[in-house]
Amino acid sequence: MYNYVYYSRKLCLSATILSLAILIWNTTIVSAQAQGGNGYKLTLAEAVQFAKSQNKWVQAANIEESAVGEDRKDAYSTALPTVNVSGSYQRFSDLTLFTGGLSHSTTGPRKPTPNSAALGVDALFNIYSGGRQRALQKEQTSRLNLAKLNTRDQSGNIGLQTANQYLDLVSLNDLQKFIRDQLKRAQTRLNNINALHKNQKVTKSDVLRAEVALSNVELSLQQNENDIAIANQKLDILINVPDSVRILPIDSAGMAKPEIRLLLPLIEAAGVLSYSVQKAAENVEVQRAKLRSVQSNNRPSLSFYTAYGLNYPNYLFFPPVNQAYAIGFVGLKAQYSISSLYHNKSKVAAGKLRVKELEVQQEAYSDNVRTEIKSYYIKYAEALTRISVNEHSVEQARVNYRIVNTKYLNQLSLLTDLLDADNLYQESRFNLIRAQTDALAIYYHILYASGNL
């Protein structure tokens, strides 16, 4: 009886602890859902990093890189000896001999036996082929480097798109706050105008215009909510998460901007480290390897080959003997194509011209990158200046709205002036956000153009 009570109490205690744990877990989950719902909080750097690793285009580029890596392994494996194993068996029919045309014939068994069989192994090892093997290996190595650059380029491009989309979402979220503030001002303004109209201090037209202004703000709010939903879906696709996930940006437009002097090393190195320039350089190396492969046709080749086999019957003697024999050999094979002196001449010339063409293209890519990144550098400095100007403009517009609003309530200004002041305040706040996000977008363009994203 004592044991039964003891185990019953122990079981009840365990059930109580388990229930408490489940309750705490459910409370935590509910609290998290209440805080973020199906939202997912991300910083700008996290969003870019997720996109660079999870985006489907980046995954496809990684698969292609792996495939090119296998091609390179295949190019190196061709330097290994070629080994073949062969076997055969034949059963011959009787031998028919004709004399006097086809009028007389005699038939007899095939000598020394109607059976024939062979089993052997042979190997061929390339000693020297004019540099063709090394040229192929170099070409595949350059192609692998090119595939890696394509993956990095695709990853950086997706990162740039993600940064732009994230900043667009930040801008729309801030605009949502501004529109809600404007909506509160419009509602307060309409209430004040209705009160003034009841006291016969303003005309009915002011009431109607205030109502129209309120309706326009409500419509802007709805339009901005739709824009946020569209921008969020685009960002979901870039970072490869379900469309139902709502991204909640942690970073704001006012996040710290890099000092312009810190961008100078990126600007100076862009002409060499840019993805397009690096890919152009690898294309030159690929073409040079192809040229060396073509030039190898003008050189002799030397290979080692061997074979060993078991044969039946023995045809080495005459007459043939009904017996099996085994024999093998080793040897060297040298070959030189005299016709390559005139057949290969134009191919080599064409290969050299293509190398020169790609070298010129590499220089052109470098010029374009330097021009592009210097333009971004200038625009970044302009964006930083615009931020400081807009910060001052926001404060001026806020003070101006307060003054005009006070004057209107005292019947010292027109409703048109008040609506203009409200729109100016709204526009100046949004211009500040746009200037801040533009500066960050330009910064990410500089990172991508310099091969650092």
C-alpha positions, 0 to 999 in steps of 0.5 A: 500500500505504501509503495502504491501511494508513493508511486501515485504521488511521484506520477502526479508530480511528474504530470504536474511538472510536464503540464507546467513545462507545456504551459510555459512553452505555449506561453512563449510561443503565443508571446512570440507570435503576438510580438511578430506574428508570422514576421521575421526580423532581419537586419540589412546585412542578414538579408543580404547574407541570406540571399547570397546563400539561399537564392535559387539563382545562386544555388544554380550557379553553385551547381554549375561550378560543381559541374565545371569542377568535375570537368576539370577532374576529367581533364586531369584524369585523361593523363592516366594510362588508357587500359582495355581488356578484351575477349572473344570466341568464334566457332567456325563452320566447315570449310568449303573449297571450290575448283573449276569455278563453282562446279566442283567443291569439297568440304572439310573441317577448319584446320587445326580446329573450328574453335577460336578464342582470345583474351588480352589486356592492352595499355597506352600511356601518353608521354608527350603530345606537344603540350596538348594535355597541359593546355587542356588542364590549364583551360579547364582550370581557367574555366573553373575559376571563371565558374567561381567568379560567375558564382560570386558575381551572381551572389553579389548581384543578388545581394545588391538586389536584396539590399535595394529591395530591403531599403525600398521596404524600409522607405515604404515602412517609414512612409507608412508612419508619415502617412499615419501622422498626416492622417491624424493631422488631417482628422484633427484639422477636419474636426477643427474646421467643423468646429469653426464652421459651426461658429460660422468662422469658415465657409462650407468650402473649407469643410469640403476641401478638408474632407477631400484632403482626408480622403486622399490621405486615406487612399495614400495609406491604402496604396502604400500598404499595397506597395509594402506587400509587393515589396515584401513578396519580392524580398521573400523571393530574393532570400528564398522564403515562403511568400507568407513570411513578412519581413520586418526590417530592423535597420532604419534609413538613419543607420550609420553611413560609411565615411566617404574617405573609407570608400577610396580603396574600393574605388582605386581597386575596382578596375582590377577586382571588379567581377566583370574585369576578373571574368574578362581576364579568365576568358583571356586565359581560356583562349590562351590555353586553346591557342596552346592546344592548337599549337601542339598540333605542330609538335610530335607526339610520343606514347608508350604502349603494351599488350599481353594476351592469351590466344587459341589456336596458335597461328604463329606457326605454319601450319597452325597448331591446335594449342593455346599460347600467351604472348605480350609486348612493350613499345614506343610510338612516335608520330608527327603530322607533316600536314600540320605545317600548312593545315594549322597555320591559319588556326594558330593565327586566328587563335592569336587574334582572339587572344588579342581581342579578349585582352582589348575587351578586358581593358574596355571592361576596366575602363567602364568599371572605373567610370561607373564606380567614380560616378557612384563615388560622386553620387554618394558624396552628393547623397550625404550632402542631400541628407544634411540639407534635408534634415534642416529642411524637415525642421524648417517645414515642421516649424512652418506647418505649426505656424501656418496651422496656428495662423489658420485657427486664428483666421490669419491664413487660408486653408490652401496655405495650411494644406500646402504647409502640410504637404511640404512637411510630409514631402520633406520628411520623405525626401530625407528618408529617400536621401538616406536610403539612396546613400545606402543603395549607392554604397552597395552599388560601390561594393558590387562594382568593386567586387566586394559584395 
